[in-house]
């Protein structure tokens, strides 16, 4: 690294450090807005969006709310910001989202979900509240970068802050996949919606599992009937459904659907003790499946039942046979698995294992592609260098993520020559989607610095 570049990075680190107190207050402001976007839990999306536009416009970058439509559906308004850099400059697109998951007040112990609370002394201070990490920290990262580079942004910069990532409607993904829209084109796309494998350990997420699934319905009777009068010969729909669900895993806990892809992309080892703590496993409960924990998390398929209809609740139990039962099955699939093929294999498995000749209907759920990064691209390498400089280390972890971000596939499809970098503030202690979600201030500062350094380096690439 040249002395000029090293000096510039030190300057940026100091600039970001000086900006951090204001950035922390802005994060608190955003977290206090319950921008939930989920069926039956709609929150104050408009106020959050307005505040974000105000922040970015105040930082000197043109910002507005826009919508896009596909297939008769229109997105919740996006925040879209744009800055034209020097002639011939590279183009960088920064992504985050401002919608958050619902939160049950009764499960939160440290603070109410939308009453941000700061705990601990520097450098171990954390901010608690829904959306602190996922993904308003990403919004504030991008905001901090724009402020740090104010008046001298060396690239053409586009910023996309989505309002319906958590709801998974897929409208933005479908629009980008089917429309050649210059607003979503870039040489480098930075998605600030993942994080480090551990607090303070610089990480770029290089793979994402995809998402597939189906709703399985079983019908056996025209209506519920008395279990004493008809139980035995008459098949109960729920019992038939449970027999199907029981075939989805083998005795080791591995997915038993034949033909699904299994990837092995060289992820770092996952510490079992730490994993058990982060997952909240009860004492004595074993892990399931075979191969390494990293491969099970990032490269192998998993199947879970995430919704169920059938018999009444335990408190309302009656002695009747169930006529109709339904389960929503969610599959996380390997990064290189075609989701349509995965659904096809799942459907074939379910129909082959339907017991007693009962009627089974399988309705696919909208799938999402996985992702595997090109780690040799020039902008990806620049991102690694930015992390090394910021964290004062010689190594950067290439991590996997078991979750899915279908929009990443759409970005890759629309920008086949672009590098895509996934990083952010969402390390395991953040408890994203769970009670007492939090973010570490030191991670917010470090990642904002790294992103500012990255843009500076991209601006200097020839």
Secondary structure by P-SEA (a helix, b strand, c coil): ccaaaaaaaaaaaaaaaaaaaaaaaaaaaaaacccccccccccaaaaaaaaaaaaaaaaccbbbbbbbbcccccccccbbbbbbcccbbbbbbbbbbccccccccccccccccccccccccccbbbbbcccccccaaaaaaaaaaaaaaccccccbbbbbbbcccccccaaaaaaaaccccccccccbbbbcccccccccbbbbbcbbbbbbbbbbbbbcccccccccccccccccaaaaaaaaaaacccccccccccbbbbbbcccccccaaaaaaaaccccccccccccccccccccbbbbbbccccccccccccccccccbbbbbbbbbccccccaaaaaaaaaaaaaaacccccbbbbbbcbbbbbbccccccaaaaaaaaaaaaaaccccccccccccccaaaaaaaaacccbbbbbcccccccccccccbbbbbaaaaaaaaaaaaaaaaaaaacc
